[in-house]
Amino acid sequence: MEYAKIENKDSYGLTWYEHAQPYLGSHRGMRFRIARDPMDDVSLKAEKDKGEANFVVIIWPEPYSFESTSDEEKETAEFPFTVEGKEAMIEWLNEQYVKQYDRWEAARAKH
């Protein structure tokens, strides 16, 4: 079966996350939140002063917001805060969509 994929261009570039802003998105029943950890505004700092960081991505089923969904419904993964880490994170999101397809479809069917 062919599935619609999340593309790397569907989420913002690294500089967005350096402003201490998460990205919230959804894909056919699967909601997700992407943020830089630590979520500090390092946008105006020199590269050498930004410190080590990771992407943290959290997925959960529709229809509720991140704050309104119980932690038991959420799954979390971390990736290096690099271009390659972002690509790996997008790949993970697509893998989770396929792996848990029935879960996302059930969430879509309810709402």
C-alpha positions as CSV (number, residue, x, y, z in Angstrom):
1,M,0.0,0.0,0.0
2,E,1.2,3.5,-0.9
3,Y,1.1,6.1,1.9
4,A,1.3,9.9,1.8
5,K,4.6,11.0,3.3
6,I,5.7,13.9,5.4
7,E,8.4,15.8,3.5
8,N,11.4,17.5,5.1
9,K,10.1,20.8,3.6
10,D,6.8,20.4,5.5
11,S,8.4,21.6,8.7
12,Y,10.6,24.7,9.3
13,G,14.4,24.9,9.0
14,L,16.7,24.8,11.9
15,T,16.7,28.5,12.5
16,W,13.0,28.4,13.4
17,Y,13.7,26.1,16.4
18,E,16.6,28.3,17.5
19,H,14.0,31.0,18.4
20,A,12.6,28.6,21.1
21,Q,9.5,27.9,19.1
22,P,8.0,24.4,18.7
23,Y,6.5,23.3,15.4
24,L,3.1,21.6,15.6
25,G,1.7,19.6,12.7
26,S,-0.5,16.8,11.8
27,H,-0.6,14.1,9.1
28,R,-3.7,12.1,8.4
29,G,-4.7,11.3,12.1
30,M,-1.2,11.6,13.6
31,R,-0.3,14.9,15.3
32,F,3.2,15.9,16.1
33,R,5.3,18.5,18.0
34,I,8.9,19.2,17.1
35,A,11.1,21.3,19.3
36,R,14.7,22.1,20.1
37,D,15.9,20.8,23.5
38,P,16.9,22.8,25.3
39,M,14.2,25.2,24.1
40,D,16.3,28.3,24.6
41,D,16.3,31.3,22.2
42,V,19.8,31.0,20.7
43,S,19.0,32.7,17.4
44,L,21.3,35.7,18.1
45,K,24.2,33.7,19.6
46,A,27.3,32.9,17.8
47,E,27.4,29.3,16.6
48,K,30.0,28.3,19.1
49,D,27.8,29.6,22.0
50,K,24.6,27.8,21.0
51,G,25.5,24.7,22.9
52,E,24.5,21.1,22.3
53,A,20.9,20.4,21.4
54,N,18.6,17.8,20.1
55,F,15.3,17.7,18.3
56,V,12.5,16.2,20.4
57,V,9.5,15.0,18.5
58,I,6.3,13.8,20.1
59,I,3.4,12.1,18.3
60,W,-0.2,11.4,19.4
61,P,-3.5,10.7,17.8
62,E,-6.0,13.4,16.6
63,P,-8.1,15.3,17.5
64,Y,-6.8,17.0,20.6
65,S,-4.0,19.5,21.1
66,F,-0.7,18.6,22.7
67,E,-1.7,20.1,26.0
68,S,-5.1,18.3,26.0
69,T,-3.8,14.8,25.3
70,S,-2.7,12.5,28.1
71,D,1.0,11.6,28.3
72,E,0.0,7.9,27.9
73,E,-1.2,8.7,24.3
74,K,2.2,10.3,23.4
75,E,5.4,8.8,22.0
76,T,8.7,10.7,22.1
77,A,11.9,10.4,20.1
78,E,15.1,12.5,20.0
79,F,17.5,13.3,17.2
80,P,20.6,15.4,16.9
81,F,19.9,19.1,16.2
82,T,21.5,19.0,12.8
83,V,20.3,18.9,9.2
84,E,20.9,15.1,9.2
85,G,19.1,14.8,12.5
86,K,16.1,16.6,11.1
87,E,16.1,14.3,8.1
88,A,16.3,11.2,10.4
89,M,13.4,12.7,12.4
90,I,11.2,13.1,9.3
91,E,12.0,9.5,8.4
92,W,11.0,8.4,11.9
93,L,7.7,10.3,11.6
94,N,7.0,8.5,8.3
95,E,7.9,5.1,9.8
96,Q,5.6,5.7,12.8
97,Y,2.8,6.7,10.4
98,V,3.1,3.5,8.5
99,K,3.8,1.3,11.6
100,Q,0.7,2.7,13.5
101,Y,-1.5,3.3,10.4
102,D,-4.5,1.6,12.0
103,R,-4.2,3.9,15.1
104,W,-4.2,7.0,13.0
105,E,-7.0,5.9,10.8
106,A,-9.1,5.0,13.9
107,A,-8.5,8.6,15.2
108,R,-9.5,10.1,11.9
109,A,-12.7,7.9,11.7
110,K,-13.8,9.1,15.1
111,H,-13.7,12.8,14.1
